[in-house]
Amino acid sequence: MCAAKAKQRALTSKGVVAHGQRITRGLVSGSELRCTDNTGARVLRLIQAMGYKGRLRRYPSATVGDKITVSVRQGSPDMRKKIFQAVIVRQRRSYRRVDGVWVQFEDNAAVIITPEGEMKGSEIRGPVAREAAERWPRIASASSMIV
């Protein structure tokens, strides 16, 4: 029990807040996402959802605000075919908020981050889900529109 509290405290000190509610997981491993920051990557492929504990033969899945491992499929030559960590900021699959509102975006999108939790780019294009902004304060400060 103490190890779990210590891990949560360590993540909080890095600038990551724990999940507040259960959100419908809309992205499985192999899904393609749009990169919405200015790092030079355009299309990302989800490889693994970080911290996902699954079941035998069940695909790892992720949702808005989750930290994931991605490979760059399209983009600048120095970014292509490399593996990075990212945070999902939008998903097409609809999910329900606590206040009863259903949220759905027109695309799946992510922002590339460093292993320490800092954003690799300096700006975010398009809207960012409130769940991702609440969990990642550095992404919230760089985003122009929070939905």
Residue pairs with C-beta under 8 A, 6 or more apart in sequence:
8 18
11 18
12 18
14 116
14 117
15 117
15 136
15 137
15 138
16 67
16 117
16 135
16 136
17 134
17 135
17 136
17 137
18 135
19 65
19 135
20 131
20 134
21 97
21 98
21 131
23 63
23 64
23 65
23 95
23 131
24 63
24 93
24 94
24 95
24 96
25 61
25 62
25 63
25 93
26 61
26 63
26 64
26 91
26 92
26 93
26 95
26 108
27 33
27 46
27 61
27 62
27 63
27 68
27 88
27 91
27 93
27 108
28 46
28 59
28 60
28 61
29 46
29 47
29 48
29 49
29 59
29 60
29 61
30 45
30 46
30 59
31 45
31 46
31 108
32 43
32 44
32 45
32 46
32 73
32 108
33 43
33 44
33 45
33 46
33 70
33 86
33 88
33 108
33 109
33 110
34 42
34 43
34 44
34 107
34 108
34 109
34 110
35 41
35 42
35 43
35 44
35 72
35 75
35 86
35 109
35 110
35 111
35 112
36 89
36 90
36 109
36 110
36 111
36 124
36 125
36 126
37 111
37 112
37 119
37 120
37 121
37 122
37 123
37 124
37 125
37 142
38 121
38 122
38 123
38 125
39 75
39 79
39 112
39 120
39 121
40 75
40 76
40 78
40 79
41 72
41 74
41 75
41 76
41 79
41 84
41 112
42 74
42 75
43 72
43 73
43 74
43 75
44 70
44 71
44 72
44 73
44 86
44 110
44 112
45 70
45 71
45 73
46 62
46 68
46 69
46 70
47 68
47 69
47 70
47 71
47 83
48 60
48 68
48 69
49 60
49 61
49 62
49 66
49 67
49 68
49 69
50 66
50 67
50 68
50 69
50 85
51 66
51 67
52 60
52 61
52 62
54 60
62 68
62 88
63 88
63 91
63 95
64 88
64 89
64 90
64 91
64 95
64 129
64 131
64 132
65 87
65 88
65 129
65 131
65 132
65 134
65 135
65 136
66 87
66 88
67 85
67 86
67 87
67 113
68 85
68 86
68 87
68 88
68 110
69 83
69 84
69 85
69 86
70 83
70 84
70 85
70 86
70 110
70 112
71 81
71 82
71 83
71 84
72 79
72 80
72 81
72 82
72 84
73 80
74 80
84 112
84 113
84 120
85 112
85 113
85 114
85 115
86 110
86 111
86 112
86 113
87 110
87 111
87 113
87 132
87 136
87 139
88 108
88 109
88 110
88 132
89 109
89 110
89 111
89 124
89 128
89 129
89 132
89 139
89 143
90 105
90 107
90 108
90 109
90 126
90 127
90 128
90 129
91 105
91 108
91 129
92 104
92 105
92 106
92 107
92 108
93 104
94 102
94 103
94 104
95 102
95 103
95 104
96 102
96 103
97 103
97 130
103 129
103 147
105 127
105 129
105 147
109 126
111 119
111 121
111 124
111 139
112 119
112 120
112 121
113 119
113 120
113 136
113 139
114 120
117 136
117 138
118 138
119 138
119 139
119 142
121 142
122 142
123 142
123 144
124 139
124 142
124 143
124 144
125 144
126 145
127 143
127 145
127 146
127 147
128 139
128 140
128 143
128 145
128 146
128 147
129 146
129 147
130 146
130 147
132 139
132 140
133 139
133 140
133 143
133 146
134 140
140 146
